[in-house]
Amino acid sequence: MLNRTAEAVDFALTHGMLQYSPDGKLRHAPLCTSPYHISYDNFHFMVQNSLTLQSLTQIISMDKELLIDLHAPLQQHDPFIATLLDIARSSLSNESPWRFHLSRSDFMLDNKTSTPKFVEINTIAASFHGLAQMVAQLQNNLARRNLINTKAEENPVLSHLVAALERAVNAINYENPCLLMVVQPDERNVFDQRLLQYAVQEQLNMPFWRMSLDEVAQRAKRKGDTLYIENQPVAMVYLRSGYGPNDYDTPDAVAGRILIEQCHCLRVPDIFTQLAGTKLTQHYMCSNAAMKQYLSPEQVDLLAPSIAPMYRLDDMSGNKSMRDIACLTPECYVLKPQREGGGHNLYYDDIPPFLENLPLEQYSLYVLMDKINAITHPAELVVNQHSQNIEAISEIGWYGAALYHDSQCYFNQNLGYLVRTKSVDSNEGGVCSGYACLNAISVDKPQ
């Protein structure tokens, strides 16, 4: 009799579903053996809203002064935000008309309504395109051999991403261009990145470079508005780094990002799109006033029910500040800093002592969000070749790509999905940070 866990692990190892562990050992990526089931209505709802969220983020990313003014109060107390603002101000004169966006909008199914609630949008380094495609293939391999009962929804997200990159590069029409991926030194998730690199090299026949921000400063050159690497014009810079404080811990790293931002290549993302993805900006853009300003009434009607309310700590509800309310009922909220990458949020009993010791002048560094009580479901998780059956919750992310020339949209499309499944006892959802397992979805057929 076939062993489902062993078969899943062998498939993962054979097909490159790999990661380095924190201690440097090579292991298969954590995964689930069976897909997470959702309704067709929820599937369609998330796809439509993810495209709207991507459009909304793009509109706000074009308002450079708004984003600088929104984040300026944070710079005195947050060196990372101060660095991003310095980079942004240095690139204000860049009038490149082309903008290419890659994002991922994350949702969870609310236990009360069984409908999706928006968690956040990731505008920089939204990863796992390759591994997300692979895990659906893994589960369908198990289903074909009757090792699980349900097939996963096909998820050709990597193929769709490469096609979107090709359309974007062709649109800007560089002669003999190359593509640059900016990565972190000692990247643990290198295999997911390599899957994209090899697909680009094979399908686009384009030179592909991997460099850290420090290496960009040391090896790349600017000629006019064009960035060059060894005399090859760079058509696109895809950042899988630059989203955390440690990415700017040397002068060369900052100089490398500034060099990128001052050129007319497609920057994925540019610095203002990165600022459009902070928790502070999401608090602003998901307000009723902002949605009504930037979106059509039909888009607002569809998107608004999915928004989990967000608050500034000094917002008032009755005669109490939201800070005080969160201290009294911490189980109702998530406290979010201006950080990406998993492991930064605070929950439950960790919230009151933190807020009680937080100086008033640092309130603007954090945003509160109503905690989403997600639908629970059984899941079999496989980590380091061992399986465990648990009660779990899942977060579904929808990848999107959009190309703009000034305000004209050439395309805004869905690429595919990412599912991260974790124990009900785990708060965070990062795969690389060790909290969640990769999964796929199965979907009811439309009536």
C-alpha positions in Angstrom: 0.0 0.0 0.0 1.3 3.4 -1.0 2.3 5.8 1.8 0.7 9.2 1.1 3.3 11.2 3.1 6.2 9.4 1.5 4.7 9.9 -2.0 4.1 13.6 -1.3 7.6 14.1 -0.1 9.1 12.3 -3.1 7.1 14.4 -5.5 8.2 17.6 -3.7 11.9 16.6 -3.7 11.7 15.5 -7.4 10.1 18.7 -8.6 12.1 21.2 -6.7 9.7 22.1 -3.9 12.6 22.9 -1.7 13.8 25.4 0.9 16.8 25.9 3.2 16.0 25.5 6.8 17.2 28.2 9.3 20.2 26.0 10.1 21.1 25.7 6.4 19.8 22.2 5.8 18.0 21.4 2.5 14.4 20.3 3.0 11.2 20.0 1.1 8.9 23.0 1.5 6.2 22.5 4.2 3.0 21.3 2.4 -0.5 20.0 2.8 -1.6 16.7 1.1 -5.3 17.7 0.4 -6.7 21.0 -1.0 -8.7 23.5 1.0 -12.3 23.6 -0.3 -14.1 26.8 -1.1 -17.3 27.7 -2.9 -17.4 29.0 -6.5 -19.0 32.3 -5.2 -16.2 32.9 -2.8 -13.6 32.0 -5.5 -15.1 34.5 -7.9 -15.5 37.2 -5.2 -11.8 37.0 -4.3 -10.7 37.1 -7.9 -12.8 40.2 -8.7 -11.8 42.0 -5.5 -8.1 41.3 -5.9 -8.2 43.0 -9.3 -9.9 46.0 -7.7 -7.4 46.1 -4.9 -4.6 46.1 -7.4 -6.1 48.9 -9.4 -6.7 50.9 -6.2 -3.1 50.4 -5.1 -1.8 51.5 -8.5 -3.9 54.7 -8.4 -2.6 55.6 -4.9 1.0 54.8 -5.9 0.9 57.5 -8.5 0.1 60.2 -5.8 3.7 60.6 -4.7 3.2 63.6 -2.5 0.3 61.8 -0.7 2.4 58.8 0.1 5.3 61.0 1.4 3.0 63.1 3.5 1.2 60.0 4.9 4.5 58.4 6.0 6.5 61.5 7.0 5.3 61.5 10.7 6.8 58.0 11.1 10.3 58.8 9.9 11.5 60.3 13.2 10.8 57.0 15.1 11.2 54.4 12.3 14.6 54.3 10.6 13.4 51.9 8.0 10.5 54.1 6.9 12.9 57.1 7.0 15.2 55.2 4.5 12.3 54.4 2.2 11.3 58.1 2.3 14.8 59.2 1.5 14.8 56.9 -1.5 11.4 58.1 -2.6 12.4 61.8 -2.4 15.6 61.0 -4.4 13.4 59.6 -7.2 10.7 62.3 -7.4 12.1 63.6 -10.7 11.9 60.2 -12.4 9.1 60.6 -14.9 9.2 57.1 -16.5 5.8 56.5 -18.1 5.8 52.7 -17.7 4.7 51.0 -14.5 4.5 47.3 -14.0 2.8 45.9 -10.9 3.0 42.5 -9.3 0.9 42.0 -6.1 -0.8 39.5 -4.0 -4.1 40.2 -2.2 -4.7 37.9 0.8 -8.1 36.8 2.2 -9.4 34.6 4.9 -12.9 33.1 5.1 -14.8 34.6 8.0 -16.4 32.1 10.4 -19.5 34.2 11.0 -20.4 34.9 7.4 -18.5 32.2 5.5 -17.4 35.0 3.1 -13.8 36.3 2.3 -12.3 39.1 4.4 -9.4 41.1 3.1 -6.2 40.7 5.1 -3.6 42.7 3.2 -2.1 43.4 -0.2 1.6 42.6 -0.8 3.2 45.0 -3.3 6.8 43.9 -2.8 8.5 40.4 -2.9 5.2 38.5 -3.1 6.8 35.1 -3.4 6.0 31.4 -4.0 4.7 31.6 -7.6 6.7 28.5 -8.5 5.9 26.5 -5.3 2.2 27.4 -5.4 2.0 26.0 -8.9 3.8 22.8 -7.8 1.7 22.1 -4.7 -1.5 21.9 -6.9 0.3 19.5 -9.2 1.4 17.4 -6.2 -2.1 17.1 -4.9 -3.5 16.2 -8.3 -0.8 13.5 -8.6 -2.0 12.1 -5.3 -5.7 12.3 -6.4 -5.0 10.4 -9.7 -3.6 7.6 -7.6 -6.6 7.7 -5.2 -4.4 8.8 -2.3 -6.7 11.7 -1.7 -10.3 12.2 -2.7 -10.4 15.7 -4.1 -8.5 17.3 -7.0 -7.0 20.7 -6.6 -7.8 23.7 -8.8 -5.2 24.0 -11.5 -2.8 26.8 -10.7 -0.5 27.8 -13.6 0.6 30.9 -11.7 4.3 30.6 -12.7 3.4 30.2 -16.4 1.0 33.2 -16.2 3.7 35.3 -14.5 6.3 34.6 -17.2 3.7 35.6 -19.9 3.0 38.8 -18.0 6.7 39.6 -17.7 7.1 39.0 -21.4 4.2 41.4 -22.3 5.6 44.1 -20.1 9.2 43.8 -21.4 8.0 43.8 -25.0 5.9 46.9 -24.4 8.9 49.1 -23.4 10.8 47.8 -26.4 14.4 47.7 -25.2 17.0 46.3 -27.6 18.6 43.0 -26.3 17.4 43.6 -22.8 18.1 41.6 -19.6 16.1 41.1 -16.4 17.5 41.7 -12.9 16.2 40.0 -9.8 17.4 41.7 -6.6 17.7 39.1 -3.8 18.8 38.8 -0.2 22.2 37.2 0.6 21.8 33.7 1.8 18.2 33.5 0.6 16.4 30.5 2.0 13.6 30.5 -0.6 16.1 30.4 -3.5 14.4 27.5 -5.3 11.1 29.3 -5.8 13.1 32.2 -7.3 15.1 29.8 -9.5 12.0 28.3 -10.9 11.1 31.8 -12.2 14.6 32.5 -13.4 14.8 29.3 -15.4 11.3 29.8 -16.9 12.3 33.3 -18.0 15.5 32.1 -19.5 13.8 29.2 -21.4 10.7 30.9 -22.6 11.9 34.5 -23.1 15.5 33.7 -24.1 16.6 36.7 -22.0 19.7 37.1 -19.9 18.8 37.0 -16.2 20.9 38.4 -13.4 20.6 37.8 -9.6 22.2 40.5 -7.4 21.9 41.9 -3.9 21.3 45.6 -3.5 25.0 46.0 -2.6 26.0 44.2 -5.8 23.7 46.5 -7.8 25.6 49.5 -6.4 28.9 47.9 -7.2 28.2 46.4 -10.7 25.4 48.2 -12.4 25.8 51.5 -14.2 23.5 54.2 -15.3 23.7 55.8 -18.7 21.1 58.5 -19.1 17.8 57.0 -17.9 18.9 53.4 -18.6 20.4 50.9 -16.2 23.1 48.6 -17.5 24.7 45.4 -16.3 27.8 44.6 -18.3 26.6 46.7 -21.2 23.2 45.0 -21.3 20.2 47.3 -20.8 18.0 46.3 -17.9 14.4 46.2 -18.9 13.0 45.1 -15.6 14.2 45.0 -12.0 12.2 42.5 -9.9 12.8 43.0 -6.2 12.7 40.0 -3.9 14.6 42.1 -1.4 14.3 45.6 0.0 11.2 45.0 2.1 12.8 45.0 5.6 15.3 47.1 7.6 18.1 44.5 7.3 18.0 45.0 3.5 19.4 48.5 3.9 22.1 47.9 6.5 25.0 49.2 4.3 25.4 52.4 2.4 25.9 50.4 -0.8 22.5 48.7 -0.3 20.8 52.1 -0.1 22.8 53.4 -3.1 21.8 50.3 -5.1 18.1 51.0 -4.5 18.5 54.7 -5.3 20.3 53.8 -8.6 17.4 51.5 -9.6 14.8 54.1 -8.7 16.5 56.8 -10.8 16.3 54.7 -14.0 13.5 54.1 -16.5 13.4 50.4 -16.3 10.3 48.6 -15.1 10.8 48.6 -11.3 8.8 45.8 -9.6 7.9 47.5 -7.4 9.0 51.1 -7.6 9.5 52.8 -4.3 6.1 54.5 -4.3 4.3 51.2 -5.0 6.1 49.8 -2.1 4.9 52.6 0.1 1.4 52.0 -1.3 1.5 48.6 0.3 2.3 49.6 3.9 -0.3 49.0 6.6 -0.6 52.7 7.0 -1.5 53.1 3.4 -3.9 50.2 3.5 -5.7 51.9 6.4 -6.1 54.9 4.3 -7.1 53.3 1.0 -9.7 50.9 2.6 -11.5 53.8 4.3 -15.0 54.5 2.8 -13.9 58.0 1.7 -10.9 56.7 -0.2 -12.8 53.9 -1.9 -15.5 56.3 -3.0 -12.9 58.7 -4.3 -10.9 56.3 -6.4 -13.4 53.5 -7.3 -16.7 53.2 -9.2 -19.9 52.6 -7.1 -20.0 49.1 -8.4 -16.5 48.4 -7.3 -17.1 49.9 -3.8 -20.3 47.8 -3.4 -18.3 44.6 -4.2 -15.2 45.4 -2.2 -16.6 47.0 1.0 -18.1 43.8 2.5 -14.7 42.2 2.4 -12.8 44.9 4.3 -11.9 44.2 7.9 -11.9 47.5 9.7 -8.6 49.1 10.5 -7.8 51.9 13.0 -5.1 54.3 14.1 -4.3 53.9 17.8 -5.5 57.5 18.5 -8.8 57.0 16.7 -11.7 57.5 19.0 -14.7 55.2 19.6 -17.1 57.0 22.0 -14.9 58.4 24.8 -12.2 55.8 24.4 -9.2 55.6 22.1 -8.7 52.5 20.0 -5.4 52.0 22.0 -7.4 51.7 25.2 -10.1 49.5 23.6 -7.4 47.1 22.3 -5.9 46.9 25.8 -9.3 45.9 27.2 -10.3 43.5 24.5 -7.0 42.3 22.8 -8.6 39.1 21.5 -10.6 41.3 19.0 -7.6 42.9 17.2 -4.3 42.4 15.5 -1.6 45.0 16.0 0.4 45.6 12.8 3.7 47.5 12.3 4.9 48.8 9.0 6.7 45.6 8.2 6.5 42.7 5.7 7.7 39.1 5.8 5.8 37.5 8.6 6.4 37.3 12.4 5.9 41.0 13.1 2.2 41.2 14.2 1.0 41.1 17.8 -2.0 39.1 19.1 -4.0 38.5 22.2 -2.2 38.9 25.5 0.9 40.4 23.8 -1.0 43.5 22.9 -1.8 45.2 26.2 1.7 45.3 27.8 3.1 46.5 24.5 0.6 49.3 24.0 0.8 50.3 27.7 4.6 50.9 27.2 4.4 52.5 23.8 5.1 56.3 23.8 2.4 58.5 22.4 4.7 59.8 19.7 5.1 56.3 18.4 1.4 55.5 18.0 1.6 56.3 14.2 4.0 53.4 13.7 1.2 50.8 14.2 -2.3 50.0 12.9 -5.0 48.0 14.5 -7.2 45.6 12.5 -10.3 43.7 13.6 -9.1 40.1 14.0 -10.7 37.8 11.4 -12.0 34.6 13.1 -11.4 32.3 10.2 -13.3 29.1 9.3 -11.5 26.0 10.6 -11.0 22.8 8.7 -9.1 19.5 9.1 -5.8 19.3 7.3 -2.8 17.0 7.0 0.4 19.0 7.2 3.8 17.5 6.1 6.9 19.2 7.5 10.4 17.7 7.3 9.0 14.4 6.0 6.6 13.9 8.9 2.8 14.3 8.7 0.3 15.6 11.3 -3.5 15.8 11.2 -4.6 19.1 12.8 -7.5 21.5 12.9 -6.4 24.4 10.7 -7.2 27.7 9.1 -6.1 28.9 5.7 -5.2 32.2 4.0 -5.8 32.5 0.3 -3.7 35.0 -1.7 -4.5 36.1 -5.3 -1.5 37.1 -7.5 -2.1 39.9 -10.0 -0.1 41.7 -12.7 -0.8 45.1 -14.3 0.9 47.2 -16.8 0.3 51.0 -17.1 1.6 53.7 -19.4 1.0 56.9 -17.5 -2.7 56.4 -16.5 -3.6 54.0 -19.3 -4.0 50.4 -18.3 -2.7 47.9 -20.8 -3.8 44.9 -18.7 -4.8 44.1 -15.1 -5.1 40.3 -14.7 -5.2 37.5 -12.2 -2.2 35.2 -12.3 -3.2 32.4 -9.9 -3.4 31.8 -6.2 -1.4 30.9 -3.1 -2.9 29.0 -0.1 -1.1 28.9 3.3 -2.5 26.6 5.9 -1.6 26.7 9.5 -2.7 25.4 12.9 -5.6 27.2 14.6 -3.0 27.9 17.4 -0.7 29.8 15.0 -1.2 33.5 14.5 1.2 34.2 11.6 1.0 32.9 8.0 4.6 33.1 6.7 5.9 29.9 5.1 9.6 31.0 5.1 9.2 32.2 8.7 8.0 28.8 9.7 4.4 29.3 10.5 2.4 27.8 7.6 2.3 25.1 5.0 1.7 25.5 1.2 -1.7 24.3 0.0 -4.0 24.5 -2.9 -7.8 24.9 -3.3 -10.7 22.9 -4.6 -13.7 24.8 -5.9 -17.4 24.0 -6.3 -18.5 24.1 -9.9 -20.8 27.0 -10.7 -24.5 26.3 -10.6 
